[in-house]
Amino acid sequence: MKPRFDTYAQLYRRYVDELYSYALSLGYAENMCMDAIHDVFCKLVVEDRDLGRIGNVKFYLLRSIKNRLVDISRHGRKLSYDDMAGHTFLADVSVGDDALMNAEEREIVTSHVKALMDKLTATQREAIYLRYMQEMEYDQIAILLGINPESVRKLVHRGLEKLRQQKVGFVTFIMLMYAIGEMRG
């Protein structure tokens, strides 16, 4: 049993920050997010799941966290999975430390990027987050969002198109893509 427990511990250390970030982005309270993460990992250990049979562990964990958050919410407020459409997807944006920008410039770019991201719908933000920050495939995102893969492609495309239409300069758009990359980490 010990070797499998070590595997779960390694998975926890590897994915906890990404899972926490995703859960927070769904609009849930910090303590509820950590509870959901711990519940999912406890269930893995107790049920002694064979993770080797799971094709994409990261996708499995993200889906499990989202499902667990819905379950926790249901017990407290009778929220259904479909009710999550009302949740606002909030992704924390940071430009990161770059030797080419001072703190004031980073703050200006970060606020501009946040304003751009606010132009997107919550679903567009979530789809873009999952596609580019979590590097998930369209079919996996479709399962998480409860829509078909073609709709996910349209969401991502329309979201990126909406960002391009903001008539921001090339440098600002590149900084947006850089910030999106920083959200991954």
C-alpha positions as MATLAB code, in Angstrom:
seq = 'MKPRFDTYAQLYRRYVDELYSYALSLGYAENMCMDAIHDVFCKLVVEDRDLGRIGNVKFYLLRSIKNRLVDISRHGRKLSYDDMAGHTFLADVSVGDDALMNAEEREIVTSHVKALMDKLTATQREAIYLRYMQEMEYDQIAILLGINPESVRKLVHRGLEKLRQQKVGFVTFIMLMYAIGEMRG';
ca = [
       0.000    0.000    0.000;
       2.864    2.406    0.710;
       4.104    2.704   -2.909;
       0.603    3.644   -4.123;
       0.248    6.184   -1.287;
       3.523    7.770   -2.412;
       2.053    8.042   -5.911;
      -0.985    9.910   -4.547;
       1.278   12.198   -2.532;
       3.339   12.994   -5.638;
       0.178   13.696   -7.629;
      -1.090   15.979   -4.874;
       2.162   17.964   -4.792;
       2.250   18.158   -8.579;
      -1.349   19.321   -9.150;
      -2.602   20.968   -5.946;
      -1.773   24.520   -7.055;
      -3.412   24.094  -10.466;
      -6.476   22.434   -8.945;
      -6.777   25.167   -6.331;
      -6.414   27.892   -8.951;
      -9.063   26.279  -11.145;
     -11.456   25.800   -8.230;
     -11.047   29.433   -7.159;
     -11.607   30.521  -10.746;
     -14.985   28.810  -10.664;
     -16.005   31.309   -7.994;
     -15.952   29.150   -4.877;
     -14.613   30.160   -1.462;
     -11.010   29.266   -0.637;
     -11.904   26.828    2.135;
     -14.485   25.071   -0.043;
     -11.875   24.697   -2.803;
      -9.333   23.099   -0.483;
     -12.024   20.876    1.040;
     -12.956   19.649   -2.434;
      -9.325   18.955   -3.328;
      -8.761   17.042   -0.116;
     -12.012   15.121   -0.585;
     -10.975   14.032   -4.070;
      -7.556   12.858   -2.938;
      -8.981   11.095    0.120;
     -11.406    9.261   -2.118;
      -8.538    8.245   -4.413;
      -6.605    6.826   -1.470;
      -9.570    5.128    0.198;
     -10.827    3.566   -3.014;
      -7.230    2.830   -4.052;
      -7.907    3.864   -7.652;
      -5.600    2.469  -10.311;
      -4.484    5.736  -11.881;
      -2.554    3.863  -14.558;
      -5.883    3.124  -16.224;
      -6.722    6.835  -16.448;
      -5.613    8.351  -19.745;
      -5.095   11.929  -18.549;
      -4.725   12.282  -14.781;
      -4.808   16.093  -14.842;
      -8.142   16.085  -16.689;
      -9.492   13.446  -14.312;
      -8.531   15.562  -11.300;
      -9.942   18.812  -12.737;
     -13.212   17.083  -13.532;
     -13.322   15.468  -10.093;
     -12.736   18.822   -8.375;
     -15.492   20.510  -10.356;
     -17.904   17.655   -9.617;
     -16.981   17.687   -5.927;
     -17.564   21.444   -5.687;
     -21.005   20.970   -7.218;
     -21.733   18.195   -4.707;
     -20.619   20.358   -1.776;
     -22.767   23.240   -3.039;
     -25.785   21.003   -3.476;
     -25.709   20.006    0.163;
     -25.523   23.624    1.270;
     -27.753   25.404   -1.242;
     -29.416   22.832   -3.466;
     -27.310   23.882   -6.478;
     -27.381   21.662   -9.550;
     -24.621   21.165  -12.106;
     -26.626   23.237  -14.578;
     -26.792   26.080  -12.065;
     -23.056   26.594  -12.463;
     -23.848   28.652  -15.561;
     -24.574   31.443  -13.096;
     -21.107   31.230  -11.580;
     -18.580   33.733  -12.801;
     -15.267   32.295  -13.890;
     -12.530   34.478  -12.421;
      -8.955   33.891  -13.499;
      -6.230   35.664  -11.568;
      -4.023   37.570  -13.963;
      -0.405   38.420  -13.305;
       2.283   39.459  -15.711;
       5.079   38.006  -13.601;
       8.563   39.280  -12.971;
      10.234   40.387  -16.145;
      13.588   42.141  -16.250;
      12.289   44.342  -19.088;
       9.521   45.921  -16.981;
       9.566   47.675  -13.653;
       6.846   47.170  -11.044;
       4.792   50.156  -12.209;
       4.807   48.987  -15.839;
       3.826   45.471  -14.739;
       0.897   46.878  -12.766;
      -0.316   48.893  -15.776;
      -0.081   45.889  -18.103;
      -1.757   43.625  -15.508;
      -4.713   46.013  -15.119;
      -5.017   46.305  -18.916;
      -4.986   42.521  -19.294;
      -7.632   42.171  -16.546;
      -9.810   44.721  -18.346;
      -9.444   42.739  -21.573;
     -10.312   39.467  -19.857;
     -13.392   41.120  -18.329;
     -14.678   41.685  -21.888;
     -15.087   37.915  -22.227;
     -18.014   35.915  -20.918;
     -17.359   33.666  -17.934;
     -17.616   30.609  -20.181;
     -15.157   32.063  -22.691;
     -12.711   32.823  -19.874;
     -13.045   29.290  -18.521;
     -12.617   27.703  -21.955;
      -9.544   29.817  -22.717;
      -8.151   29.104  -19.252;
      -8.570   25.356  -19.692;
      -7.240   25.380  -23.255;
      -4.172   27.562  -22.789;
      -3.370   27.493  -19.081;
      -4.225   23.882  -18.394;
      -3.324   22.735  -21.937;
      -6.434   20.596  -22.212;
      -7.891   19.197  -25.412;
     -11.208   20.472  -26.737;
     -13.011   17.203  -26.000;
     -11.863   17.305  -22.373;
     -12.969   20.918  -21.995;
     -16.311   19.964  -23.533;
     -16.843   17.364  -20.829;
     -15.981   19.843  -18.070;
     -18.263   22.517  -19.494;
     -21.048   20.110  -20.418;
     -21.072   21.113  -24.099;
     -19.824   19.539  -27.316;
     -16.232   19.965  -28.557;
     -17.277   22.099  -31.533;
     -18.951   24.552  -29.144;
     -15.727   24.723  -27.144;
     -13.777   25.524  -30.314;
     -16.267   28.307  -31.088;
     -16.050   29.654  -27.515;
     -12.277   29.822  -27.647;
     -12.228   31.265  -31.155;
     -14.869   33.889  -30.365;
     -13.122   34.784  -27.118;
      -9.794   35.305  -28.853;
     -11.543   37.186  -31.651;
     -13.223   39.449  -29.087;
      -9.812   40.170  -27.587;
      -8.370   40.971  -31.020;
     -11.276   43.332  -31.761;
     -10.391   45.462  -28.748;
      -7.917   47.135  -31.090;
      -5.117   46.765  -28.638;
      -1.618   47.085  -29.920;
       0.484   44.105  -30.824;
       2.646   44.518  -27.721;
      -0.401   44.565  -25.429;
      -1.826   41.468  -27.110;
       1.533   39.700  -26.696;
       1.533   40.726  -23.015;
      -1.977   39.292  -22.713;
      -0.769   35.982  -24.101;
       2.240   36.165  -21.769;
      -0.058   36.812  -18.796;
      -2.203   33.878  -19.816;
       0.946   31.779  -19.802;
       1.812   33.091  -16.332;
      -1.631   32.057  -15.068;
      -0.593   28.509  -15.881;
       2.192   28.473  -13.416;
];
